[in-house]
Amino acid sequence: MDISVLKNGFFLSALLLMLSSSSAIAENEALIFSDNFSESSGAGWNLESGWAIDGGKLTGSGHVWISTLDNFNQEQLRVSFTLNLMQGGLHFNLRNSGSVGRYFIGFNAGGPAVLNKQYFPDTFMSGLISGNTILENGQEYAVEFLLNNETISLTIDGELEWQYRDDSPLLTGDLSFESLLTEPVSVDDFMVYAPEEDPGAPWVATGGPAGGLGYDVRIHPDEPEKMFVTDANAGVFVSHDSGESWQSSNEGITARTGTTND
């Protein structure tokens, strides 16, 4: 057996797995927050002094923050934006709860994007994983994060930088930028996606079984077309066709008990 072929095949499989994970919610997702800063007044953000919307971009300088007003508690999220470090550096904060902790990704010229974690107030887990792209001032980058339960992945300009699994993940919090230096940075085209919610099957009036007041409805966990309903005077009915027809199912029930004697 050619060991080199085996190794190459293993690495290729691992790469394909990471790439498939990085686009796991791309097919059935909805845009839940966006700001291109062209017509924005910053209504969806909490801006500290030092951040401003200027020339259709969000710019910040000094050690100051801008955070979304809303928290995002979806287990799966895709967050994308364009970033220009200009002459500065920043942290992008994920799942920033304000009380528990945050993930913060350092973007600084001369080095790669680095994932860190903080438990508030001052427990830091630094340098959990870093990328390959050496960032430069004045260069615009297309940045995308995918959060999938305990896994976080980062792509820059369409290339996977890293994927990290956290066995004790932070699962809720806002999204925020933290500029670090007096020199400015800029952000544009900020978008957040999440899986579309399944509305489920609608309820349809079928008339129900003959009788008086229906007290309770139960659906069989393994056979969703099988339903039970109780009635104060007629007892228990069962349907095997999702409520289209009903049959009495009182065999073995010989007493009326409970506070209502039903």
GUTILO-406443 format. One record per residue: residue in three letters; x, y, z of N, C-alpha, C in turn. Coordinates in steps of 0.1 Angstrom, whole numbers, padded with zeros to 4 digits, always signed. Example, Ala and Ser with C-alpha at 12.3 -4.5 7.8 and 13.67 -1.06 7.14 Angstrom:
<atoms>
ALA+0132-0057+0078+0123-0045+0078+0132-0033+0078;SER+0128-0022+0071+0137-0011+0071+0129+0000+0079;
</atoms>
This chain:
<atoms>
MET+0009-0012+0000+0000+0000+0000+0009+0012+0000;ASP+0005+0022-0008+0013+0035-0009+0008+0044+0002;ILE+0017+0046+0013+0013+0053+0024+0011+0068+0021;SER+0018+0073+0011+0017+0087+0007+0003+0090+0001;VAL-0002+0080-0007-0015+0081-0013-0026+0081-0002;LEU-0024+0072+0008-0033+0071+0020-0034+0084+0027;LYS-0022+0090+0030-0022+0102+0037-0028+0113+0029;ASN-0025+0114+0016-0031+0124+0008-0047+0123+0008;GLY-0051+0110+0007-0065+0108+0007-0072+0112+0020;PHE-0065+0110+0031-0070+0113+0044-0072+0129+0045;PHE-0061+0136+0041-0061+0150+0042-0072+0156+0033;LEU-0073+0150+0021-0084+0155+0012-0098+0153+0018;SER-0100+0142+0024-0113+0139+0030-0115+0149+0041;ALA-0105+0152+0049-0107+0161+0060-0110+0175+0055;LEU-0103+0179+0044-0105+0192+0038-0119+0193+0033;LEU-0124+0183+0026-0138+0183+0021-0148+0184+0032;LEU-0145+0177+0043-0154+0177+0055-0155+0191+0060;MET-0143+0198+0061-0143+0212+0067-0151+0221+0057;LEU-0148+0219+0044-0155+0228+0035-0170+0226+0035;SER-0174+0213+0036-0189+0211+0036-0195+0217+0049;SER-0188+0216+0060-0193+0222+0072-0194+0237+0071;SER-0184+0243+0064-0184+0258+0063-0195+0263+0055;SER-0202+0255+0048-0214+0260+0040-0226+0252+0044;ALA-0227+0248+0057-0237+0239+0061-0251+0245+0061;ILE-0252+0258+0063-0266+0264+0063-0268+0273+0051;ALA-0260+0271+0040-0261+0280+0029-0274+0278+0021;GLU-0280+0266+0021-0291+0263+0012-0304+0268+0017;ASN-0307+0266+0030-0320+0269+0036-0318+0279+0047;GLU-0314+0291+0043-0311+0301+0053-0318+0314+0050;ALA-0320+0323+0060-0327+0335+0058-0318+0347+0063;LEU-0318+0358+0057-0311+0370+0061-0318+0376+0073;ILE-0312+0376+0085-0319+0381+0097-0314+0395+0101;PHE-0303+0399+0096-0297+0413+0100-0288+0417+0089;SER-0288+0429+0084-0279+0434+0074-0277+0449+0075;ASP-0266+0454+0071-0263+0468+0071-0252+0471+0061;ASN-0255+0478+0050-0244+0482+0041-0239+0496+0043;PHE-0244+0503+0053-0240+0515+0058-0241+0527+0048;SER-0248+0524+0037-0250+0534+0027-0261+0543+0030;GLU-0272+0537+0035-0284+0545+0039-0287+0543+0054;SER-0277+0538+0061-0279+0535+0075-0276+0547+0084;SER-0284+0548+0095-0282+0557+0105-0276+0551+0118;GLY-0273+0538+0117-0268+0530+0128-0279+0526+0138;ALA-0292+0525+0133-0303+0523+0142-0302+0509+0148;GLY-0295+0499+0142-0295+0486+0147-0282+0483+0156;TRP-0275+0494+0159-0262+0493+0166-0262+0502+0178;ASN-0253+0498+0188-0249+0506+0199-0235+0511+0196;LEU-0234+0524+0192-0222+0530+0188-0215+0538+0199;GLU-0203+0534+0203-0196+0542+0212-0189+0553+0204;SER-0186+0564+0210-0179+0575+0204-0165+0570+0198;GLY-0162+0573+0186-0151+0568+0179-0154+0559+0167;TRP-0167+0554+0167-0173+0547+0156-0183+0557+0149;ALA-0182+0556+0136-0191+0565+0128-0194+0559+0114;ILE-0205+0563+0108-0208+0559+0094-0204+0570+0085;ASP-0194+0567+0077-0188+0578+0069-0185+0573+0055;GLY-0191+0579+0045-0188+0576+0031-0193+0562+0027;GLY-0204+0557+0033-0210+0544+0030-0203+0533+0037;LYS-0194+0536+0047-0187+0525+0054-0188+0529+0069;LEU-0186+0518+0077-0185+0520+0092-0170+0521+0095;THR-0166+0532+0102-0152+0534+0105-0151+0536+0120;GLY-0139+0531+0125-0137+0533+0140-0122+0534+0142;SER-0119+0542+0153-0105+0544+0158-0105+0546+0173;GLY-0094+0543+0179-0093+0543+0193-0098+0530+0199;HIS-0097+0527+0212-0102+0515+0218-0116+0516+0222;VAL-0125+0514+0212-0139+0517+0213-0147+0505+0207;TRP-0160+0504+0210-0168+0493+0206-0180+0498+0198;ILE-0185+0489+0189-0198+0490+0183-0204+0476+0183;SER-0217+0475+0188-0223+0462+0190-0237+0462+0185;THR-0242+0451+0180-0256+0450+0176-0265+0451+0189;LEU-0276+0458+0187-0286+0459+0198-0292+0446+0202;ASP-0293+0437+0192-0299+0424+0194-0289+0413+0198;ASN-0293+0404+0206-0285+0391+0207-0289+0381+0197;PHE-0280+0372+0194-0284+0361+0184-0281+0348+0191;ASN-0292+0341+0194-0291+0329+0201-0293+0316+0192;GLN-0293+0318+0179-0295+0307+0170-0282+0298+0171;GLU-0284+0285+0171-0272+0276+0172-0264+0277+0159;GLN-0270+0280+0148-0263+0281+0135-0264+0296+0130;LEU-0253+0302+0127-0253+0315+0121-0242+0316+0111;ARG-0244+0324+0101-0234+0328+0091-0233+0343+0091;VAL-0221+0348+0094-0218+0362+0095-0208+0366+0085;SER-0211+0376+0077-0201+0380+0067-0200+0396+0066;PHE-0188+0401+0063-0186+0415+0061-0173+0417+0054;THR-0171+0429+0049-0158+0433+0043-0151+0441+0053;LEU-0138+0439+0054-0129+0445+0064-0117+0451+0057;ASN-0114+0464+0061-0102+0470+0057-0095+0476+0070;LEU-0083+0470+0073-0076+0475+0085-0071+0489+0083;MET-0071+0494+0071-0065+0507+0069-0052+0509+0075;GLN-0051+0515+0087-0039+0516+0094-0040+0510+0109;GLY-0052+0504+0112-0054+0500+0125-0056+0485+0127;GLY-0062+0481+0138-0065+0467+0140-0078+0466+0148;LEU-0084+0454+0149-0096+0453+0157-0098+0439+0161;HIS-0108+0437+0171-0113+0425+0175-0128+0424+0169;PHE-0131+0413+0163-0145+0410+0161-0150+0400+0171;ASN-0161+0404+0178-0166+0396+0189-0178+0388+0185;LEU-0178+0375+0188-0189+0366+0186-0195+0362+0199;ARG-0208+0360+0200-0215+0355+0212-0211+0363+0224;ASN-0210+0376+0223-0206+0385+0234-0218+0387+0243;SER-0219+0380+0254-0231+0380+0263-0231+0391+0272;GLY-0219+0397+0275-0219+0408+0285-0218+0404+0299;SER-0222+0391+0302-0221+0386+0315-0214+0373+0317;VAL-0214+0365+0306-0207+0352+0306-0193+0353+0300;GLY-0193+0357+0287-0180+0357+0280-0182+0361+0265;ARG-0172+0358+0258-0172+0362+0243-0161+0354+0236;TYR-0163+0352+0223-0152+0349+0214-0147+0362+0208;PHE-0134+0364+0207-0129+0375+0200-0118+0371+0190;ILE-0119+0376+0178-0110+0373+0168-0102+0385+0165;GLY-0089+0384+0166-0080+0395+0164-0076+0396+0149;PHE-0078+0408+0144-0073+0411+0130-0063+0422+0131;ASN-0051+0419+0129-0040+0429+0130-0030+0427+0118;ALA-0026+0438+0112-0016+0438+0101-0004+0431+0105;GLY+0002+0423+0096+0014+0416+0099+0013+0402+0105;GLY+0000+0398+0107-0002+0385+0113-0015+0379+0108;PRO-0019+0367+0111-0031+0361+0107-0043+0364+0117;ALA-0055+0360+0113-0066+0362+0122-0065+0351+0133;VAL-0067+0355+0145-0065+0346+0157-0078+0345+0165;LEU-0082+0333+0169-0094+0331+0177-0090+0331+0192;ASN-0097+0338+0200-0095+0338+0214-0108+0337+0221;LYS-0108+0334+0234-0120+0333+0242-0118+0339+0255;GLN-0129+0346+0260-0128+0352+0273-0140+0349+0282;TYR-0138+0344+0294-0149+0343+0304-0148+0356+0313;PHE-0158+0363+0314-0158+0376+0321-0157+0373+0336;PRO-0149+0381+0344-0143+0393+0339-0129+0392+0332;ASP-0121+0383+0337-0107+0383+0333-0100+0370+0331;THR-0108+0360+0326-0102+0347+0323-0101+0346+0308;PHE-0089+0345+0303-0086+0346+0289-0080+0332+0284;MET-0085+0328+0272-0079+0316+0265-0074+0322+0252;SER-0062+0325+0251-0056+0332+0240-0050+0322+0229;GLY-0051+0326+0217-0044+0319+0206-0050+0305+0204;LEU-0063+0303+0205-0069+0290+0203-0066+0284+0189;ILE-0066+0292+0179-0063+0288+0166-0060+0300+0157;SER-0052+0299+0147-0049+0310+0139-0049+0306+0124;GLY-0050+0316+0115-0051+0313+0101-0038+0313+0094;ASN-0038+0313+0081-0027+0314+0072-0024+0327+0065;THR-0035+0334+0063-0034+0347+0055-0027+0357+0064;ILE-0016+0363+0060-0010+0374+0067-0017+0387+0062;LEU-0023+0394+0072-0032+0405+0069-0023+0418+0066;GLU-0028+0427+0058-0021+0439+0054-0030+0451+0056;ASN-0023+0462+0060-0030+0475+0061-0035+0479+0047;GLY-0046+0485+0045-0051+0491+0033-0056+0480+0023;GLN-0057+0468+0027-0062+0457+0019-0076+0454+0023;GLU-0086+0452+0014-0099+0449+0018-0101+0434+0017;TYR-0107+0428+0027-0109+0414+0028-0124+0410+0030;ALA-0128+0400+0023-0141+0394+0025-0141+0384+0036;VAL-0147+0386+0047-0146+0378+0059-0159+0371+0061;GLU-0159+0358+0065-0171+0351+0067-0169+0341+0079;PHE-0178+0341+0088-0178+0332+0100-0190+0323+0099;LEU-0188+0310+0102-0199+0301+0103-0199+0295+0117;LEU-0210+0297+0124-0212+0291+0138-0222+0280+0137;ASN-0217+0268+0141-0226+0256+0140-0225+0249+0153;ASN-0234+0253+0162-0233+0247+0176-0220+0250+0182;GLU-0212+0239+0184-0199+0241+0191-0187+0244+0181;THR-0190+0246+0169-0179+0247+0159-0180+0262+0153;ILE-0168+0268+0152-0167+0281+0145-0156+0279+0134;SER-0160+0284+0122-0150+0284+0111-0149+0298+0106;LEU-0138+0301+0100-0135+0314+0094-0130+0312+0080;THR-0135+0320+0070-0130+0320+0057-0126+0335+0054;ILE-0116+0337+0046-0112+0350+0042-0110+0349+0027;ASP-0117+0358+0019-0116+0358+0005-0119+0344-0001;GLY-0128+0337+0005-0133+0324+0000-0124+0312+0004;GLU-0113+0315+0012-0104+0304+0016-0106+0301+0031;LEU-0107+0288+0034-0109+0284+0048-0096+0287+0055;GLU-0097+0295+0066-0085+0299+0074-0084+0289+0086;TRP-0095+0286+0093-0095+0277+0104-0109+0272+0107;GLN-0109+0261+0114-0122+0256+0120-0119+0251+0134;TYR-0127+0256+0144-0124+0253+0158-0136+0247+0165;ARG-0134+0236+0172-0145+0230+0180-0143+0233+0195;ASP-0153+0239+0201-0153+0242+0215-0162+0233+0223;ASP-0157+0225+0232-0165+0216+0239-0174+0223+0250;SER-0171+0235+0253-0180+0243+0262-0183+0256+0255;PRO-0192+0255+0244-0194+0267+0236-0203+0278+0242;LEU-0200+0290+0238-0209+0301+0241-0220+0301+0230;LEU-0232+0302+0234-0243+0300+0224-0252+0312+0222;THR-0249+0323+0229-0258+0335+0227-0250+0347+0230;GLY-0255+0358+0224-0248+0371+0226-0248+0380+0214;ASP-0244+0392+0215-0244+0401+0204-0232+0399+0195;LEU-0231+0406+0184-0220+0407+0175-0214+0421+0176;SER-0201+0422+0177-0195+0435+0179-0181+0437+0173;PHE-0178+0449+0170-0164+0452+0166-0158+0461+0177;GLU-0145+0459+0179-0137+0466+0190-0125+0471+0183;SER-0125+0483+0179-0112+0489+0174-0102+0490+0185;LEU-0089+0489+0181-0079+0488+0191-0069+0499+0191;LEU-0067+0506+0180-0056+0516+0179-0062+0530+0175;THR-0054+0540+0176-0059+0553+0172-0060+0554+0157;GLU-0053+0545+0150-0055+0545+0135-0068+0538+0131;PRO-0074+0542+0120-0088+0537+0117-0088+0524+0111;VAL-0100+0517+0112-0104+0505+0105-0117+0508+0098;SER-0121+0500+0088-0135+0502+0082-0141+0488+0080;VAL-0154+0488+0081-0163+0476+0078-0174+0480+0069;ASP-0178+0470+0061-0189+0473+0051-0196+0460+0049;ASP-0208+0461+0043-0217+0450+0039-0218+0439+0050;PHE-0223+0443+0061-0224+0434+0073-0237+0426+0071;MET-0236+0413+0072-0248+0404+0070-0248+0392+0079;VAL-0260+0389+0084-0261+0378+0093-0272+0369+0088;TYR-0269+0356+0087-0279+0346+0082-0281+0335+0092;ALA-0293+0330+0092-0296+0318+0101-0306+0309+0093;PRO-0306+0296+0097-0315+0287+0090-0330+0292+0091;GLU-0337+0290+0080-0351+0293+0080-0359+0285+0090;GLU-0368+0291+0097-0376+0283+0107-0387+0275+0099;ASP-0388+0263+0104-0399+0254+0098-0412+0258+0105;PRO-0422+0263+0097-0434+0267+0103-0443+0255+0107;GLY-0439+0243+0103-0447+0231+0106-0459+0230+0098;ALA-0466+0219+0100-0478+0217+0092-0490+0225+0098;PRO-0499+0230+0090-0510+0238+0096-0521+0230+0102;TRP-0528+0235+0111-0540+0229+0116-0551+0231+0107;VAL-0559+0220+0105-0571+0220+0096-0583+0215+0103;ALA-0594+0222+0102-0606+0218+0109-0612+0206+0102;THR-0614+0195+0110-0620+0183+0104-0633+0179+0110;GLY-0638+0188+0120-0650+0185+0126-0649+0177+0139;GLY-0639+0169+0140-0636+0162+0153-0646+0151+0155;PRO-0645+0143+0165-0654+0132+0168-0667+0137+0173;ALA-0677+0129+0173-0690+0132+0178-0689+0133+0193;GLY-0696+0143+0199-0696+0144+0214-0697+0158+0218;GLY-0692+0161+0230-0693+0175+0235-0680+0182+0234;LEU-0675+0186+0246-0663+0194+0246-0650+0185+0246;GLY-0641+0188+0236-0629+0181+0235-0618+0187+0245;TYR-0614+0179+0254-0605+0184+0265-0590+0184+0261;ASP-0586+0173+0255-0572+0171+0253-0569+0164+0239;VAL-0559+0168+0232-0555+0162+0220-0540+0157+0221;ARG-0538+0144+0217-0525+0139+0218-0522+0133+0204;ILE-0509+0135+0199-0505+0129+0187-0494+0119+0190;HIS-0495+0107+0184-0486+0096+0186-0472+0100+0182;PRO-0462+0099+0190-0448+0104+0187-0442+0096+0175;ASP-0446+0084+0173-0440+0076+0161-0449+0075+0149;GLU-0462+0078+0151-0472+0077+0141-0480+0090+0140;PRO-0475+0100+0134-0481+0114+0135-0496+0114+0129;GLU-0499+0104+0121-0513+0104+0116-0523+0098+0127;LYS-0518+0093+0138-0526+0087+0148-0528+0097+0159;MET-0541+0100+0162-0544+0111+0172-0554+0106+0182;PHE-0554+0111+0194-0563+0108+0205-0569+0121+0210;VAL-0582+0121+0213-0589+0132+0219-0598+0127+0230;THR-0599+0134+0241-0608+0131+0252-0620+0140+0252;ASP-0631+0135+0256-0644+0142+0256-0650+0140+0270;ALA-0656+0150+0275-0662+0150+0289-0673+0139+0290;ASN-0681+0137+0280-0692+0128+0281-0690+0115+0273;ALA-0682+0115+0262-0681+0104+0253-0668+0096+0255;GLY-0659+0101+0263-0647+0093+0266-0636+0096+0256;VAL-0628+0086+0252-0617+0087+0244-0620+0083+0229;PHE-0615+0091+0220-0616+0088+0206-0602+0087+0200;VAL-0601+0079+0189-0588+0077+0182-0590+0079+0167;SER-0581+0086+0161-0581+0087+0146-0568+0081+0141;HIS-0569+0074+0130-0557+0068+0123-0554+0075+0110;ASP-0561+0086+0107-0559+0092+0094-0559+0108+0096;SER-0552+0112+0107-0549+0126+0109-0562+0134+0111;GLY-0572+0128+0118-0584+0135+0121-0595+0134+0111;GLU-0593+0127+0100-0604+0126+0090-0616+0118+0095;SER-0613+0108+0103-0624+0100+0109-0619+0096+0123;TRP-0629+0092+0131-0627+0090+0145-0635+0077+0150;GLN-0629+0070+0159-0635+0058+0165-0634+0059+0180;SER-0645+0054+0186-0644+0054+0201-0633+0044+0206;SER-0627+0048+0216-0616+0039+0221-0616+0039+0237;ASN-0628+0034+0242-0630+0034+0256-0628+0020+0262;GLU-0624+0010+0255-0623-0003+0260-0613-0003+0272;GLY-0617-0009+0283-0608-0009+0295-0610+0002+0304;ILE-0617+0013+0300-0619+0024+0308-0633+0022+0315;THR-0632+0020+0329-0645+0016+0336-0649+0026+0347;ALA-0641+0037+0348-0644+0046+0359-0642+0061+0355;ARG-0649+0070+0361-0647+0084+0359-0641+0089+0372;THR-0629+0095+0371-0622+0100+0383-0616+0114+0381;GLY-0609+0118+0390-0603+0132+0389-0613+0142+0396;THR-0608+0154+0396-0615+0165+0403-0628+0168+0396;THR-0629+0166+0382-0641+0169+0375-0650+0157+0373;ASN-0645+0145+0377-0652+0132+0375-0655+0129+0361;ASP-0646+0133+0352-0648+0131+0338-0641+0118+0334;
</atoms>
